[in-house]
Amino acid sequence: MSAKDTQADIASIQSISSVPTILEAIAALTGLRFVCIARVTNNSWTTCAVLDKLGFGLKVGDD
């Protein structure tokens, strides 16, 4: 997969307006303070959306 593909996937996730609400709901239901949506391949993963109330430091686009 190319960097262009990864950026396209990030943009697709970021364009979904309900994603922040979904991440908040998951955090509330599970008690987790870090929730993310990631693009995962056999060799890597990249964050596409992040809710970080833990201060973990991962940002969108990080591996």
PyMOL commands that set and color helices and strands:
alter all, ss='L'
color gray80, all
select helices_A, chain A and resi 3-14+19-30
alter helices_A, ss='H'
color red, helices_A
select strands_A, chain A and resi 34-40+45-52
alter strands_A, ss='S'
color yellow, strands_A
deselect
rebuild
show_as cartoon
